[in-house]
Amino acid sequence: MTERSSTRVEGAQGPMHTGSGDMYVTVGPDLGDPGRPSFRRIADDQLRWLRRVLVPPAGMGAARAELAATGTVIVDGRPGSGRTSAARVLLREFSQDSGVFRELLPGEEGELSLTDPGLVGAGDRLLLDLSAADAVRWAAARAGLPALRKAVHEQHAHLVVVMPHGDDLESDLQRNRVVIEDPPGPNVFRRHLRMHGVPCEQYLRPDPTVDGFLRERRPMREIADFADLVRRAREAGRKGDGFPQWCATALRSRTDRRNEVATLVAHKRESPQRALLITVAMLHGAHADVIHHTAQLLLRATGSPPEEFPLLQRKDLAERLTEISAGTGPDGRVRFTELDFDSAVRTHFWDHMPDLRQHLGAWTARSVDLNGTHVTRELRDGMVTELAGQYLRTGHGEGLASLAEEWSSTSASRARLEAAVQALTCGLNDPAHGRHFREMVYQWCANKRLQGKFAQVLVQVCADVIASSHPDQAMLRLYYLARRERDTTHALRALCELVDTSHRLRRRILNRLAGPRLSPAELGIFLSVSAPEPLTDPYDDGHALVEESAVQRALTTCWLAVLGELPRAGWQPQAERWLHTAAVSGRLGGILLDILVKAADQCDSGRGAAFAALYASAGDAERTAPFGSAHAAKTTDLLFQKICAAQGIGRPTTPPQAESARGTES
């Protein structure tokens, strides 16, 4: 499901104790597969595949040259010319050791404005797809482009803007504009077939079906879809069929089959026949055993009475499949005899039996709970995807979202939670509904009361789906979930993992936390995202986050809240980590100590007590220092000097207690 930054990826932090008394953490079943690729890997893989299948359109070379020379290119082209795919591939080609690929979505919750200086990270590859923008959005984006281009240049990043075809563009932006023209249709078709593994000796021969299909101009997506139909026809074809037969089958599957399916359904009036028809359509290619069991589940879900005939007098599965123009192949998997017939059947029942829709959701939930050799995660995801496709095709995104909530009840199995994740993933990835689903996820995370295990589902879609191309939005949503979660740390762990991928995101989360008053949950978030190693890790031009004045102010504000609100036991582990890092970080270590001392100096609850607690923590840090207590003692002495300076005391002397403590250790 399911496309790195120069900063290293630290392990996600565990829970932090942020109050008195014992802390009990209940960790539920983790939806994350330990072997699954990271969200960043998913995004990169998607871009890599797109680069392999893309036939460079006319103008690609000029766009590449402009992007290399100025860091910005504005792509224009007719709809269907492959302009957006070309933009993504261009950014893939300019991948660097630092920075990440991101799609900018100005105006959405969690996104910075185009003029915000924190929008661009070092080496980022940014896509601003405004190909479908109206006049108001395009005008607003053009107003922000000068500031965005400046930030891109300063951060050695790259920006590709896809503009509405033929719209206005200011004279100072015209030099960045490059027009993309359609690549040759036959070349696009052959490239996709080659990537699908079709032997070149097959598709290089002239074929009248292909020639007729490509005679008129077609959008690149339509050509790609036709090539995929040819692939599927090849996989489902009979022995002896060749490229002409595959192409003819693929073209035939593109015809309108509504009347054909309506006639078939009209002649198959018995509940078992229709249940089998729907099941094969929803689980096309599944093993016959799975088809049989799920068809029985559908009959029960719709209240159909059991068959009256004795078992041995009933029709067997082979006969019943023949009645609905389907059959079982040598591999035991069930398919319709006509290519893409399953799609027409799904559409018919959804459109013409609206009372069936609510039953399909309950049936799908029961079906994904089935176990067996042939019931795989891929099969479950496929079934949910087909159901989601009907909701989205007919504009019922809210219904799909409600279904995901329903599947995430307290008693939900792991399979149902995965199904809920898949349902939301379909909505988020849908071009027409993605924005609405991102907004719904925001409202769930920030404002709505979450029932059952739905919060766990939201963590998964934020971390694995939204973060792959919209990390800022994912960070904000995970922050809200982490602020609200109780008894678990799923959201906090995911937030830490995301922030660990980018200095820019760490800067953003620290700025957000540095408010006038932090809640206990926010104090815990701060202690988890303020690891000193990435703060002192030089990046890009060699400077570290902790050297930035805005970051220092945010850290000081947060540490001030921590020292004033939490008992020492709540912040001692993180303070020790800061002191250990300070001991080996030279000048940057001194900045870490300055932040701690400045925060203690501002404590309303008593600066003397805060200084004493800090100094005591330094003594404890000496005993746990990974590089030996003698080296850590120098850091303790430096901390003491800074404390004395903050108090306006002259040349400091080491307190007798501290000398005694260190002497006892040795």
Residue pairs with C-beta under 8 A, 6 or more apart in sequence:
1 42
1 381
1 422
1 425
1 464
1 465
2 42
2 425
2 429
2 464
2 465
2 468
3 40
3 41
3 42
3 43
3 44
3 45
3 46
3 47
3 101
3 468
3 469
4 40
4 44
4 97
4 100
4 501
5 98
5 99
5 100
5 121
5 123
5 501
5 502
5 503
6 97
6 98
6 99
6 122
6 123
6 503
6 539
6 540
7 500
7 501
7 502
7 503
7 534
7 537
7 539
8 500
8 534
8 537
9 497
9 500
9 501
10 496
10 500
10 531
10 533
10 534
12 492
12 493
12 494
12 496
12 497
12 500
13 492
13 493
13 496
13 527
13 528
13 529
13 531
14 489
14 493
15 23
15 25
15 489
15 492
15 524
16 523
16 524
16 527
16 528
16 570
16 573
16 574
17 23
17 569
17 570
18 520
18 521
18 523
18 524
18 527
18 566
18 570
19 520
19 566
19 567
19 570
20 567
24 487
25 487
25 488
25 489
26 487
26 488
27 488
27 489
27 490
28 453
28 456
28 488
28 490
29 414
29 417
30 490
31 414
31 417
31 418
31 421
31 456
31 457
31 459
31 460
32 460
32 463
32 464
36 464
37 45
38 497
39 463
39 464
39 465
39 467
39 468
39 474
39 498
40 100
40 467
40 468
40 501
42 464
42 468
43 100
43 101
43 468
43 469
44 101
46 468
47 88
47 89
47 91
47 92
47 101
48 92
50 85
50 88
50 89
50 92
51 89
51 92
51 93
52 195
53 191
53 192
53 195
53 224
54 82
54 85
54 86
54 89
54 191
55 82
55 183
55 184
55 187
55 188
55 191
56 86
56 183
57 77
57 81
57 82
57 83
57 86
57 180
57 181
57 182
57 183
58 180
58 181
58 182
58 183
59 77
59 178
59 179
59 180
59 181
60 86
60 90
60 180
62 178
63 73
63 75
63 86
63 90
63 160
63 178
63 180
64 90
64 93
66 72
66 73
66 176
66 178
67 73
67 90
67 94
67 158
67 160
68 94
70 153
70 176
71 149
71 152
71 153
71 156
71 157
71 158
71 159
72 149
72 152
72 153
72 158
72 159
72 160
72 161
72 176
73 90
73 159
73 160
73 161
73 176
73 178
74 160
74 161
74 163
74 169
74 173
74 176
74 177
74 178
75 83
75 86
75 87
75 160
75 161
75 162
75 163
75 177
75 178
75 180
76 83
76 163
76 165
76 166
76 177
76 178
76 179
76 180
77 83
77 86
77 165
77 179
77 180
77 181
78 165
78 182
79 131
79 165
79 219
80 182
80 217
80 218
80 219
80 220
80 221
80 222
81 180
81 181
81 182
81 219
81 220
82 180
82 182
82 183
82 188
82 220
83 131
83 162
83 180
84 129
84 131
84 162
85 220
86 180
87 127
87 129
87 160
87 162
88 127
88 160
90 158
90 160
91 101
91 125
91 126
91 127
91 158
91 160
92 101
92 125
94 125
94 158
95 101
95 125
96 123
96 156
97 123
98 121
98 122
98 123
98 539
98 540
99 121
99 122
99 123
99 124
99 125
99 155
99 157
100 121
100 124
100 125
100 471
100 501
100 502
101 124
101 125
101 127
101 469
102 124
102 125
102 126
102 127
102 469
102 470
102 471
102 472
103 126
103 127
103 128
103 129
103 469
103 470
104 111
104 114
104 119
104 126
104 127
104 128
105 111
105 435
105 470
105 473
106 113
106 114
106 128
106 140
106 141
106 144
107 137
108 435
108 438
108 439
108 473
109 438
109 439
109 442
109 473
109 476
110 442
110 470
110 472
110 473
110 474
110 475
110 476
110 477
111 470
111 472
111 473
112 118
112 119
112 472
113 119
113 144
114 128
114 141
114 144
114 145
114 147
114 148
115 144
115 147
115 148
117 151
118 504
118 507
118 508
118 511
119 148
119 151
120 126
120 148
120 151
120 152
120 154
120 155
120 157
120 504
121 155
121 157
121 502
121 503
121 504
121 505
122 155
122 156
122 157
122 503
122 504
122 539
122 540
122 541
123 155
123 156
123 157
123 540
124 155
124 157
124 158
124 504
125 157
125 158
126 152
126 157
126 158
126 159
126 160
127 160
127 162
128 141
128 148
128 159
128 160
128 161
128 162
129 162
130 137
130 138
130 141
130 161
130 162
130 163
130 164
131 162
131 163
131 164
131 165
132 164
133 141
133 164
135 167
138 163
138 164
138 167
138 168
141 161
142 168
142 169
142 170
142 173
145 161
145 173
146 172
148 159
149 159
151 157
152 158
152 159
155 540
156 540
163 169
163 177
169 177
182 217
182 220
183 220
185 214
185 217
185 218
185 223
186 210
186 214
188 220
188 223
188 224
189 203
189 210
189 214
189 223
189 226
189 227
190 200
190 203
190 204
192 223
192 224
192 227
192 228
193 202
193 203
193 227
193 230
193 231
194 200
194 203
196 227
196 228
196 230
196 231
197 231
198 230
198 231
198 234
198 243
202 242
202 243
203 210
203 243
205 243
207 243
207 244
207 247
209 244
209 247
209 248
209 250
209 251
210 247
213 226
213 247
213 251
214 223
226 250
226 251
226 254
229 249
229 250
229 253
229 254
229 339
229 340
230 246
230 247
230 250
232 250
232 339
232 340
233 245
233 246
233 247
233 249
233 250
233 253
233 339
234 241
234 246
236 335
236 339
237 245
237 246
237 249
249 339
250 339
252 338
252 339
253 338
253 339
253 340
253 341
254 340
257 338
257 341
257 344
258 344
258 347
258 348
260 344
261 341
261 344
261 345
261 347
261 348
262 348
262 352
264 277
264 324
264 325
265 274
265 277
265 348
265 349
265 352
268 274
268 277
268 323
268 324
271 299
271 302
271 304
272 295
272 299
272 304
272 307
272 320
273 320
273 323
273 324
274 349
275 295
275 296
275 298
275 299
275 302
275 304
276 291
276 295
276 320
276 321
276 324
277 324
277 345
277 349
278 298
278 345
278 346
278 349
278 360
279 291
279 294
279 295
279 298
280 291
280 321
280 324
280 326
280 334
280 335
280 336
280 342
280 345
281 336
281 341
281 342
281 343
281 345
281 346
281 349
281 386
282 294
282 342
282 346
282 360
282 364
282 383
282 386
282 387
283 290
283 291
283 294
283 334
283 367
283 379
283 382
283 383
284 334
284 335
284 336
284 342
285 333
285 334
285 335
286 294
286 333
286 334
286 374
286 379
287 332
287 333
287 334
287 374
288 317
288 328
288 332
288 333
288 334
289 332
289 372
289 374
290 370
290 372
290 374
290 375
290 379
291 317
291 334
292 317
293 370
293 372
294 363
294 367
294 370
297 363
297 366
297 367
297 370
298 359
298 363
299 306
301 359
301 362
301 363
301 366
302 356
302 359
302 363
307 314
317 328
318 327
318 328
321 327
321 328
321 334
324 336
325 336
325 337
325 338
325 341
326 334
326 335
326 336
326 337
327 334
327 335
327 337
328 334
329 335
335 342
336 342
336 345
346 386
346 389
346 390
347 390
347 393
349 356
350 356
350 357
350 360
350 390
350 393
350 394
351 394
357 390
357 399
360 387
361 387
361 403
361 406
364 383
364 384
364 387
364 419
365 406
365 407
365 416
365 419
367 380
367 383
368 380
368 383
368 384
368 415
368 416
368 418
368 419
369 413
369 415
369 416
377 418
380 415
380 418
380 419
380 422
381 418
381 419
381 422
384 419
384 422
384 423
384 426
385 422
385 426
387 403
387 423
388 400
388 422
388 423
388 426
388 427
389 426
391 397
391 399
391 400
391 403
392 400
392 426
392 427
392 430
392 432
392 433
397 427
397 430
397 433
397 436
397 437
397 440
400 423
400 426
400 427
401 423
401 424
401 427
401 437
401 440
403 420
403 423
404 420
404 421
404 423
404 424
404 454
404 457
405 420
405 451
405 454
407 416
407 417
407 419
407 420
407 423
408 416
408 417
408 420
408 451
408 452
408 453
408 454
408 456
408 457
409 416
409 451
409 452
409 453
410 451
410 452
410 453
411 452
412 420
412 452
412 453
417 453
417 456
417 457
420 454
420 457
421 457
421 460
421 461
421 464
424 437
424 441
424 457
424 458
424 461
424 465
425 461
425 464
425 465
427 433
427 434
427 436
427 437
428 434
428 437
428 438
428 441
428 461
428 465
428 466
429 465
430 437
438 466
438 470
438 473
441 458
441 461
441 462
441 466
441 477
442 473
442 476
442 477
442 480
444 450
444 454
444 458
445 458
445 462
445 477
445 478
445 480
445 481
446 477
446 480
450 458
450 484
455 481
455 484
455 485
455 488
455 490
455 491
456 488
456 490
458 477
458 481
459 478
459 481
459 490
459 491
459 494
462 474
462 477
462 478
462 481
462 494
463 474
463 478
463 494
463 497
463 498
466 473
466 474
466 477
467 474
467 475
467 498
471 498
471 501
471 502
471 505
472 505
472 508
474 498
475 495
475 498
475 499
475 505
475 508
475 509
476 512
478 491
478 494
478 495
478 498
479 495
479 509
479 512
479 525
481 490
481 491
481 495
482 491
482 492
482 495
482 521
482 525
483 519
483 521
483 522
483 525
484 521
485 491
485 492
485 521
492 524
492 525
492 528
495 509
495 525
495 528
495 529
496 528
496 529
498 505
499 505
499 506
499 509
499 529
500 506
500 534
503 534
503 539
503 545
506 529
506 534
506 535
506 545
507 545
507 548
507 550
507 551
509 525
509 529
510 526
510 529
510 530
510 551
510 554
510 555
510 558
511 550
511 554
513 522
513 525
513 526
513 529
513 554
513 558
514 553
514 554
514 555
514 557
514 558
515 522
515 557
517 561
518 526
518 558
518 561
518 562
518 565
520 565
523 558
523 561
523 562
523 565
523 566
523 570
526 558
526 561
526 562
527 562
527 570
527 571
527 574
530 555
530 558
530 574
531 577
532 546
532 577
532 578
532 581
532 582
532 585
532 592
533 581
534 545
535 544
535 545
535 546
535 551
535 555
535 592
536 544
536 545
536 546
536 581
536 585
536 588
536 589
536 592
537 544
537 545
538 544
539 545
544 588
545 551
546 552
546 555
546 588
546 591
546 592
546 595
547 588
547 591
552 591
552 594
552 595
555 595
555 599
556 595
556 598
556 599
556 602
557 599
559 595
559 596
559 599
559 600
560 599
560 602
560 603
562 570
562 571
562 599
563 571
563 599
563 600
563 603
563 605
563 610
563 613
563 614
564 603
564 604
564 605
564 610
568 613
568 616
568 617
572 617
572 620
575 596
575 614
575 617
575 621
576 617
576 620
576 621
576 624
578 592
578 596
579 593
579 617
579 618
579 621
579 632
579 635
579 636
579 639
580 621
580 624
580 625
580 626
580 627
580 632
581 589
581 592
582 589
582 590
582 592
582 593
582 635
583 589
583 625
583 627
583 631
583 632
583 634
583 635
584 627
584 631
585 592
589 635
590 638
593 635
593 638
593 639
593 642
594 642
596 614
596 639
597 611
597 614
597 639
597 642
597 643
597 646
598 646
599 610
600 607
600 610
600 611
600 613
600 614
600 643
600 646
601 607
601 610
601 611
601 646
601 647
603 609
603 610
607 647
611 643
611 646
611 647
614 639
614 643
615 636
615 639
615 640
615 643
615 655
615 658
618 632
618 635
618 636
618 639
618 640
619 636
619 658
619 661
619 662
621 632
621 635
621 636
622 629
622 632
622 633
622 636
622 662
622 665
623 629
623 665
625 631
625 632
629 662
629 665
629 666
633 662
636 658
637 654
640 652
640 654
640 655
640 658
641 652
643 652
644 650
644 652
645 652
